[in-house]
Amino acid sequence: MTSRHLIDRLGGLAFGGDYNPEQWDEPVWKEDDTLMRRARVNLATVGVFSWALLEPEEGRYDFAWLDAHLDRLHANGVAVDLATPTASPPPWFTLAHPDALPVAPDGTRLTHGSRDTYCLAAPAYRNAAARIATALAERYGDHPAVAMWHVHNEYTTLCWCDHTAVAFRDWLRARHGSLEALNEAWGTAFWSQHYSAWEQVLPPRATQWHRNPGHTLDFRRFWSDTVLAAYREQRDAIRARSDRPVTTNMMLPGYQNLDLWALGREVDLVTIDHYPSAPGLDAAADTAFGADRARSFAGGRPWLLMEQGTNTVYDGDRTLGKEPGEILRHTLGHIARGSEGALFFQWRQSRAGAEQWHSAMLPHAGADSRIFHEVQAAGAAVARLGELAGSTVTAQVAVLHDSDAWWALESDGLPSADLDYHATLRRAHRALWDAGVTVDFAHPEHDLSRYRLVVAPALFLLSDAGAANLRRYVADGGTLLVQYFSGFVDDRLHARLGGYPAMPLREALGVRVEEHRSLRRDEGIVLSDGTHGTIWSESLRTEGAEALVTYTHGMLAAKPALTRHHFGAGLGWYLSTRLDDTGYAALIGRLLDETGVNPELPGLESVTRHAPDGTRWQFVLNHGAYAVSLPEPAHDLLTGAPVDELPPGGCAVLKHGKTQ
């Protein structure tokens, strides 16, 4: 049950996407067979939203139509990623089990009519999901078309119903052991919230004003564990009947209430769905952000881009198209950073339904279109890269990511509404990407010894173990940058007393934060080096650290804004405000220089994959408007010829090493 099965089965990298043949008829299926061959499709995800057809009434299954499509795909040389359809229960289920529909925080029960209309804590839903997964695995566990299993789709729905309340209380009993421990953890002495019986504890539903922070944090943790339990039930039912790898797809950073480190340990192959949130260069940077996160959650194992929008870039309330060449560049951007291929949503653009305007590999315009021609080019490029399947990517810099810190930073009653966790994470990654550096994400409690530089942009919540680990990292020779409002609370959301951040980390940083001062929405502060701070500032005193930059006015005049502390064999840096983009880029550049981390090819996005025998494949992407010369000619796998310059928008995969 390893990802090696998929790599061996495909004989190279995966290329394809979601396929929904049930939306079409036989003439279209025949055309699909022809066009899939032209596009070099070798993997199709089937059955994601097919529950109503697979089980037209409770307990009665109709597999004949799916049999025919799996056989047809197999005969056409296309392997199948077979999904369990549990992200979209059929109408008969919600009519029979209305208590399994999700309930919003304000008590509104949602109705059938979209996808994700279920409560993961409802026994009827969990039983039905396990039954359909079992039935599919019994029928197709050894089917020659099936190369892997795809449980559910983008686990996301939260619920605040009575089923959830019962499950939440069970989870709390297991976590805290007693009501006394729960009351202490949540600080219920405040606002007369003391619980004297378990039945009094409810999910954090809509209430008068601020909700209890410890209560809401534990609910987010509980729901993540509920998702993992639901996934494991289906996964284990499949594993008992099939030896193919099993996965479920991760989604955009804030879309899923999930501890993605924990999910990464449960799947046989980490898979992600990625849709850029801004056009142009921002989309390229966002591609790198998503890919670096996926590789990190995989923990060094292979991972796969399960979905990308063929011609889709989200931009606020608009859906934009991609510019010519971006389908290939985004595809290669993911593969460069470790993906074992590139899949899309979806193969053929739907002519009806809620996502009829979602782009696809084969658009409404058909095969004679720019989109399909670019898909063909991308498929041909991916086919040429099969030899690098299973190779790895290494990084010298890590950005710290912790779901607890994310959930904590979404608590009610924080001093500023501008403390956006994922925006802060993206900003740190973007500064490193702009500098040409490949980045891992890591948890504060992970072994960080292999990194020359670690950036902690948003660790409002930091456990004692995490603080001790960061102290050890610096003492052992690492360079650590900790940014404002970090380590202010422990893992129960209790404020750190005696000054911030957590004591073991304070020793490594050589500072003690006494007071935080939010800035007005339009307020900026000038620092002694001419840079500017926004959003946030802090009053801190040095306890061994050197003040490199200071504030210049107000009550913080002459007080440290940026500090550096020699501790053990390493350096601990602390930044107490949000620097403007220029100042932040300069700080990141300085840290990279001092730690000896250099970009592979300045002016280009460059990432290298490594094989155990020493072979290297260097992906180079030119996102700029001008041609960029390479240091020396190299063999390009995409063209099969030497290349010495990349034109604007150009891509190359340069092969180096033993088998050159």
C-alpha positions in Angstrom: 0.0 0.0 0.0 2.7 2.5 -1.0 2.9 5.3 -3.5 5.5 3.2 -5.3 2.7 1.1 -6.6 1.3 4.1 -8.5 4.7 5.1 -9.9 5.4 1.6 -11.1 1.9 1.2 -12.5 2.1 4.4 -14.6 5.7 3.9 -15.6 6.4 7.6 -15.0 4.6 10.7 -13.9 0.8 11.0 -13.7 -1.1 13.2 -16.1 -4.9 13.5 -16.3 -7.7 14.6 -14.0 -11.2 14.1 -12.8 -13.4 12.3 -15.3 -17.2 12.2 -15.0 -18.4 10.0 -17.9 -21.9 9.8 -16.3 -22.5 13.3 -17.5 -22.2 12.3 -21.1 -23.3 9.6 -23.7 -21.5 7.0 -25.8 -20.4 9.2 -28.8 -18.7 11.5 -26.3 -17.1 8.6 -24.5 -15.6 7.5 -27.8 -14.3 11.0 -28.5 -12.8 11.0 -24.9 -10.9 7.8 -25.7 -9.3 9.4 -28.7 -8.6 12.8 -27.1 -7.1 11.3 -23.9 -4.6 9.5 -26.0 -3.7 12.7 -27.8 -3.3 14.5 -24.5 -1.1 11.7 -23.0 -3.6 11.1 -20.2 -2.6 8.1 -18.1 -4.6 8.6 -14.8 -8.3 9.6 -14.4 -10.1 10.2 -11.1 -13.5 8.6 -11.4 -16.6 8.5 -9.2 -16.1 11.5 -6.9 -19.7 12.7 -7.1 -21.5 9.5 -8.2 -23.2 8.3 -5.0 -26.7 8.8 -6.3 -26.0 6.7 -9.3 -23.9 4.0 -7.5 -26.5 3.6 -4.8 -29.9 4.8 -6.2 -31.7 3.7 -3.0 -30.4 2.6 0.4 -28.6 -0.7 0.2 -29.1 -1.3 -3.5 -26.1 -0.7 -5.7 -25.8 -0.3 -9.4 -22.2 -0.9 -10.5 -22.8 -1.9 -14.2 -22.2 1.6 -15.6 -19.0 2.0 -13.6 -17.8 -1.5 -14.6 -18.1 -0.4 -18.3 -16.2 2.8 -17.8 -13.3 1.2 -15.8 -13.0 -1.5 -18.4 -13.0 1.1 -21.2 -10.4 3.3 -19.5 -8.2 0.3 -18.9 -8.4 -0.8 -22.5 -7.5 2.8 -23.5 -4.3 2.7 -21.3 -5.7 5.0 -18.7 -5.3 4.0 -15.0 -8.0 4.9 -12.5 -7.9 6.8 -9.2 -11.2 5.4 -7.9 -13.1 7.7 -5.5 -15.6 7.0 -2.8 -18.4 9.4 -3.4 -19.1 10.4 0.2 -18.6 14.2 -0.2 -22.1 14.5 -1.8 -24.8 12.2 -0.3 -27.8 11.5 -2.6 -31.3 13.0 -2.0 -32.7 9.8 -0.7 -30.1 9.8 2.1 -30.9 13.3 3.4 -34.7 12.6 3.1 -34.2 9.4 5.2 -31.8 11.0 7.7 -32.6 14.7 8.1 -30.6 14.7 11.4 -27.5 14.0 9.3 -27.7 17.4 7.5 -25.2 19.9 8.9 -26.2 22.7 11.3 -24.6 26.1 11.3 -23.4 27.9 14.4 -26.7 29.9 14.6 -28.7 26.7 14.6 -29.8 26.8 11.0 -30.0 23.3 9.5 -28.8 23.3 5.9 -30.8 21.5 3.2 -29.8 19.2 0.3 -29.0 21.0 -2.9 -25.3 21.4 -3.0 -22.3 19.2 -2.1 -20.9 18.6 1.4 -24.4 18.4 2.9 -23.6 16.0 5.8 -22.5 16.0 9.4 -19.4 13.9 10.0 -20.5 13.2 13.5 -23.9 11.8 12.5 -23.9 8.0 12.9 -26.2 7.5 9.9 -23.8 9.3 7.6 -20.7 7.6 8.9 -22.4 4.2 8.5 -23.5 4.9 5.0 -20.1 6.2 4.0 -18.4 3.1 5.3 -20.9 0.9 3.5 -20.4 2.5 0.1 -16.6 2.4 0.6 -16.7 -1.2 1.5 -19.0 -2.1 -1.4 -16.7 -0.3 -3.9 -13.6 -2.0 -2.4 -15.2 -5.5 -2.6 -16.0 -5.0 -6.2 -13.0 -3.2 -7.5 -10.2 -3.9 -5.0 -8.3 -6.0 -7.6 -9.6 -4.4 -10.8 -6.8 -4.0 -13.2 -7.8 -0.4 -14.0 -7.5 0.8 -10.4 -4.1 2.2 -9.5 -5.1 4.1 -6.3 -8.1 5.0 -4.1 -9.4 8.5 -3.5 -11.5 8.7 -0.3 -14.1 11.5 -0.2 -13.2 14.9 -1.6 -11.8 17.9 0.1 -13.1 17.2 3.7 -14.4 20.5 4.8 -17.9 20.7 6.3 -18.1 21.6 10.0 -21.3 21.1 12.0 -22.7 22.3 15.3 -25.6 19.9 15.7 -26.6 17.7 18.6 -24.7 14.7 17.1 -21.7 16.9 17.1 -22.3 17.9 20.8 -22.3 14.3 21.9 -19.1 13.5 20.0 -17.5 16.7 21.2 -18.1 15.8 24.8 -16.7 12.3 24.3 -13.6 13.8 22.7 -13.2 16.3 25.6 -13.5 13.5 28.2 -10.7 11.6 26.5 -8.5 14.7 26.2 -9.0 16.3 29.6 -10.1 13.3 31.7 -12.3 15.3 34.1 -14.5 18.4 34.2 -12.1 20.0 36.7 -9.3 19.7 34.1 -11.6 21.0 31.4 -12.6 24.0 33.5 -8.9 24.8 34.2 -7.9 24.5 30.5 -10.7 26.8 29.3 -10.4 29.3 32.2 -14.1 29.0 32.9 -13.8 31.0 36.1 -14.1 34.0 33.8 -17.7 35.1 32.9 -19.2 32.4 35.1 -18.7 29.7 32.6 -17.8 26.9 35.1 -19.2 23.5 34.0 -20.6 21.2 36.7 -21.9 18.4 34.3 -20.8 17.2 30.9 -24.2 17.7 29.5 -23.7 21.5 29.9 -20.9 21.5 27.4 -22.0 22.3 23.8 -20.2 23.1 20.6 -19.2 26.8 20.3 -22.4 27.9 18.7 -23.5 31.5 18.0 -23.6 33.5 21.3 -23.9 37.1 22.6 -20.3 38.2 22.2 -16.8 36.7 22.4 -16.8 33.0 22.7 -14.4 31.3 25.1 -11.0 30.9 23.3 -10.1 27.6 24.8 -13.5 26.2 23.9 -13.2 27.2 20.3 -9.7 25.9 20.0 -10.6 22.5 21.3 -13.6 22.4 19.0 -11.3 23.0 16.0 -9.0 20.2 17.3 -11.9 17.9 17.8 -13.3 18.5 14.3 -9.9 17.7 12.8 -9.7 14.5 14.7 -13.3 13.7 13.6 -12.3 14.1 9.9 -9.3 11.8 10.4 -11.5 9.2 12.1 -14.0 9.4 9.2 -11.2 9.0 6.7 -9.6 6.1 8.5 -12.9 4.2 8.5 -13.1 4.3 4.7 -9.4 3.8 4.3 -9.3 0.7 6.5 -12.3 -0.8 4.7 -10.5 -0.3 1.4 -7.2 -1.6 2.7 -8.9 -4.8 3.9 -9.9 -5.5 0.3 -7.2 -3.9 -1.9 -3.5 -3.4 -2.0 -3.6 -0.1 -3.9 -2.5 3.1 -2.2 -5.3 5.2 -0.5 -5.4 9.0 -0.1 -7.7 12.0 0.2 -7.1 15.4 -1.2 -5.9 18.4 0.8 -7.2 21.8 -0.3 -6.3 25.6 0.0 -4.6 26.7 3.3 -7.7 27.9 5.2 -10.4 25.9 3.4 -10.2 22.7 5.5 -10.3 22.6 9.3 -7.6 20.0 9.4 -4.2 19.4 11.0 -2.5 18.6 7.7 0.6 17.2 9.5 -1.7 14.6 11.0 -3.5 13.9 7.8 -0.1 13.5 6.0 0.7 10.7 8.3 -2.5 8.8 7.6 -2.5 8.8 3.8 -0.4 6.5 1.6 0.2 9.4 -0.8 -0.2 13.1 0.0 -2.4 14.8 -2.6 -3.4 18.4 -3.0 -5.9 20.5 -4.9 -4.4 23.9 -5.8 -6.0 27.0 -7.3 -4.0 30.2 -7.4 -5.6 33.1 -5.6 -4.2 35.9 -7.8 -3.0 36.2 -11.4 0.4 36.6 -13.0 3.6 36.4 -10.9 1.4 36.0 -7.8 0.0 32.8 -9.3 3.5 31.4 -9.8 4.4 32.2 -6.3 1.2 30.7 -5.0 1.9 27.5 -7.0 5.3 27.3 -5.2 3.6 27.9 -1.8 1.1 25.1 -2.4 3.7 22.7 -3.7 6.1 23.3 -0.9 3.4 22.7 1.7 2.4 19.5 0.1 6.0 18.2 -0.1 6.4 19.1 3.6 3.2 17.4 4.7 4.4 14.3 2.8 7.4 14.1 5.1 9.9 13.2 2.3 7.5 10.8 0.6 6.2 11.3 -2.9 3.1 13.5 -3.3 0.8 14.3 -6.2 -1.1 17.3 -7.5 -4.6 15.9 -7.6 -6.4 19.0 -9.0 -5.4 22.2 -10.6 -7.6 24.6 -12.6 -6.8 24.2 -16.3 -7.7 27.8 -17.1 -8.7 29.0 -13.6 -7.2 31.7 -11.4 -9.3 33.1 -8.6 -9.0 36.8 -7.9 -11.4 37.8 -5.1 -14.9 37.7 -6.5 -13.6 37.0 -10.1 -12.5 33.9 -11.8 -9.8 34.8 -14.3 -8.3 32.8 -17.2 -4.6 31.8 -17.4 -2.3 33.5 -19.8 -0.8 31.5 -22.7 1.9 29.2 -21.4 0.8 29.2 -17.8 -0.8 25.8 -17.9 2.6 24.3 -18.6 4.5 26.6 -16.2 2.1 25.9 -13.3 2.3 22.2 -14.0 6.1 22.2 -14.0 6.1 24.4 -10.9 4.4 21.6 -9.0 6.5 18.8 -10.5 9.7 20.8 -9.8 8.8 20.8 -6.1 8.2 17.1 -5.9 4.9 16.2 -7.4 4.7 12.8 -9.1 2.7 14.3 -11.9 -0.1 16.8 -12.5 -3.9 16.2 -12.6 -6.6 18.7 -13.4 -10.3 19.3 -12.5 -11.6 18.2 -14.8 -11.2 16.3 -18.1 -14.3 17.7 -19.9 -16.0 20.9 -19.0 -19.6 20.3 -17.7 -22.4 21.6 -19.9 -24.8 21.9 -16.9 -24.6 22.0 -13.1 -23.1 24.2 -10.4 -19.6 24.1 -11.9 -20.4 24.4 -15.6 -18.0 27.5 -15.8 -15.2 25.8 -14.0 -12.5 25.3 -16.6 -11.4 21.9 -17.9 -8.7 20.2 -20.0 -11.3 19.9 -22.8 -13.3 23.1 -22.7 -16.8 23.8 -24.1 -15.1 25.0 -27.3 -13.7 21.4 -27.9 -10.4 20.1 -29.0 -9.7 22.8 -31.6 -9.0 25.4 -28.9 -6.0 27.1 -27.3 -6.8 25.4 -24.0 -6.7 21.9 -25.3 -3.6 22.6 -27.4 -1.8 23.8 -24.3 -3.0 20.7 -22.4 -1.6 18.5 -25.1 1.7 20.3 -24.8 1.7 19.9 -21.1 0.9 16.2 -21.4 3.8 15.7 -23.9 6.2 17.6 -21.5 5.1 15.5 -18.5 5.6 12.3 -20.5 9.2 13.3 -21.2 9.9 13.6 -17.5 9.1 10.0 -16.5 12.7 9.2 -15.6 12.6 11.5 -12.5 9.7 9.8 -10.8 10.5 9.1 -7.2 13.3 11.7 -7.0 13.3 14.2 -4.1 13.7 17.9 -3.3 15.7 19.3 -0.4 15.6 22.7 1.2 17.9 24.7 3.5 15.2 27.0 4.8 12.0 26.2 6.7 8.9 28.3 7.6 7.1 27.1 10.7 3.5 26.0 10.3 1.2 24.8 13.1 -2.6 24.3 12.9 -3.0 25.1 16.6 -1.3 28.4 16.0 -3.7 29.1 13.0 -6.8 28.2 15.0 -5.6 30.2 18.0 -5.1 33.3 15.8 -8.8 33.1 14.8 -10.0 33.4 18.4 -12.4 36.1 19.4 -11.1 39.1 21.2 -7.6 39.4 19.8 -6.1 42.9 19.7 -6.1 43.3 15.9 -8.2 42.0 13.0 -5.2 42.2 10.8 -3.4 39.2 12.3 -4.1 36.9 9.4 -2.3 33.6 9.9 -2.2 32.3 6.3 -1.5 35.7 4.9 1.5 36.0 7.2 2.7 32.6 6.3 2.3 33.3 2.6 4.2 36.6 3.0 7.2 34.8 4.5 7.2 32.2 1.8 6.9 34.8 -0.9 9.9 36.8 0.3 11.9 33.6 0.2 10.5 32.6 -3.2 11.3 36.1 -4.6 14.9 35.5 -3.3 15.1 32.3 -5.4 15.1 29.9 -2.4 13.3 26.6 -2.1 11.4 26.3 1.2 10.1 23.5 3.4 7.4 24.0 6.0 8.0 22.5 9.4 6.2 22.1 12.7 7.7 23.9 15.7 8.3 20.5 17.4 10.0 18.9 14.3 13.7 18.2 14.1 15.0 21.4 12.5 18.7 20.6 12.5 19.0 20.2 8.7 17.9 23.9 8.1 20.3 26.8 8.0 17.5 29.2 8.5 14.1 28.9 10.2 11.4 31.6 10.0 8.6 31.6 12.5 6.2 34.2 11.1 3.0 33.5 13.1 3.4 31.4 16.3 0.9 33.2 18.6 0.3 29.8 20.2 3.5 27.9 21.0 3.7 24.8 23.2 6.3 24.3 25.8 7.8 21.5 23.7 7.9 23.8 20.7 9.6 26.6 22.6 12.2 24.2 24.0 12.8 22.8 20.5 13.4 26.2 19.0 15.8 27.1 21.8 17.7 23.9 21.1 17.8 24.6 17.4 19.5 28.0 18.0 21.8 26.6 20.7 23.0 23.9 18.2 23.9 26.5 15.6 20.7 27.4 13.7 19.5 30.8 12.7 16.0 31.6 13.8 13.8 34.6 12.9 10.7 34.9 15.2 8.1 37.6 14.2 5.8 39.6 16.4 3.0 38.2 18.6 4.7 34.8 18.8 4.8 32.6 21.9 2.3 34.8 23.7 0.1 31.8 24.7 0.6 28.2 25.5 -1.2 25.2 24.0 -4.3 25.9 26.2 -4.4 29.5 25.0 -3.3 30.7 28.5 -1.2 33.8 28.3 2.5 33.5 29.1 3.1 35.3 32.4 6.2 37.4 33.2 6.7 38.6 29.6 6.6 37.1 26.1 7.4 34.8 24.4 7.6 31.4 26.1 10.6 31.3 28.5 12.8 28.7 26.7 12.5 30.7 23.5 13.1 34.0 25.2 16.5 32.7 26.2 17.4 32.0 22.6 16.1 35.4 21.5 17.6 37.4 24.4 14.5 39.7 24.6 11.5 40.1 26.9 8.3 41.6 25.4 6.4 43.6 28.0 3.6 45.2 26.0 2.0 44.9 22.6 0.6 48.0 20.8 -1.7 47.5 17.8 -1.5 50.2 15.2 -4.4 51.9 13.6 -5.5 50.6 10.2 -3.9 53.4 8.4 -1.0 54.0 10.8 2.6 53.5 9.9 5.7 53.9 12.0 9.2 54.9 10.8 12.1 52.8 12.0 15.7 53.9 12.5 16.9 52.3 9.3 14.3 54.1 7.2 11.9 51.1 6.8 8.3 51.2 8.0 6.2 49.1 10.3 2.5 48.6 10.1 -0.3 46.7 12.0 1.7 46.0 15.1 4.4 47.1 17.5 5.8 45.9 20.8 7.6 47.3 23.8 10.5 45.0 24.5 13.7 45.1 26.5 16.9 43.3 25.5 18.2 40.5 27.8 21.5 39.9 25.9 20.3 40.7 22.4 21.6 43.5 20.2 19.2 46.1 19.0 19.8 46.4 15.2 16.8 48.6 14.4 14.8 50.8 16.7 11.5 52.7 16.7 11.9 56.5 16.2 8.9 58.2 17.8 6.1 57.9 20.4 6.4 55.9 23.6 8.5 53.3 21.7 11.2 55.8 20.6 14.7 54.3 20.8 13.3 50.9 21.8 14.2 47.8 19.8 12.2 46.8 16.8 14.6 44.2 15.4 17.1 42.3 17.5 19.8 39.7 17.1 21.1 37.4 19.9 24.1 35.1 19.9 23.0 32.1 21.8 25.0 28.9 22.0 26.3 28.2 18.5 23.5 30.0 16.7 21.6 33.3 16.3 18.1 34.2 17.4 16.5 37.2 15.6 13.3 38.9 16.8 11.1 41.3 14.7 8.5 43.2 16.7 6.5 44.8 13.9 5.2 44.1 10.4 7.8 45.5 8.1 6.8 47.0 4.7 7.5 44.8 1.7 10.8 46.4 0.9 12.1 46.2 4.4 11.0 42.6 4.9 12.6 41.6 1.6 15.8 43.2 2.7 15.7 41.4 6.1 15.1 38.1 4.5 17.9 38.8 2.0 20.3 39.6 4.8 19.5 36.4 6.7 20.0 34.3 3.6 23.4 36.0 3.0 24.5 35.5 6.5 23.5 31.8 6.5 25.0 31.2 3.1 21.8 30.2 1.4 22.0 31.3 -2.2 19.5 31.1 -5.1 20.3 28.4 -7.8 19.9 30.8 -10.7 19.2 34.5 -10.0 16.4 35.9 -12.2 14.7 32.5 -12.7 12.6 30.1 -10.6 15.0 27.2 -10.2 14.3 24.0 -8.2 16.3 20.8 -8.3 15.1 17.2 -7.9 17.7 14.6 -6.8 18.0 10.8 -7.4 19.9 8.5 -5.1 22.5 7.8 -7.8 23.5 11.5 -8.0 21.5 12.5 -11.0 19.9 15.9 -10.8 17.0 17.5 -12.7 17.0 21.3 -12.5 13.7 22.9 -13.3 14.1 26.5 -14.5 11.1 28.8 -15.2 11.2 32.3 -16.5 8.3 34.3 -15.2 9.8 37.6 -16.4 9.4 39.8 -19.5 13.0 39.4 -20.7 15.2 36.5 -21.8 17.6 35.2 -19.2 20.9 33.5 -20.1 22.0 30.3 -18.4 25.5 30.1 -16.9 26.3 27.3 -19.4 24.5 25.3 -22.0 22.7 22.2 -20.6 20.6 19.4 -21.9 16.9 20.2 -21.7 14.6 17.1 -21.3 11.6 19.1 -22.6 13.2 19.7 -26.1 15.9 17.0 -26.1 18.4 19.7 -27.1 20.9 22.0 -25.4 19.6 25.3 -24.1 21.6 28.3 -23.1 18.8 30.9 -22.7 15.3 31.0 -21.5 12.9 33.4 -23.3 10.1 35.2 -21.5 7.7 32.6 -20.2 10.2 29.8 -21.1 10.6 26.5 -19.2 13.4 23.9 -19.2 14.3 20.8 -17.2 18.1 20.5 -17.2 19.6 17.2 -16.6 22.9 17.0 -14.6 25.0 14.3 -13.0 25.9 10.7 -13.4 23.6 9.7 -16.4 24.0 12.9 -18.3 
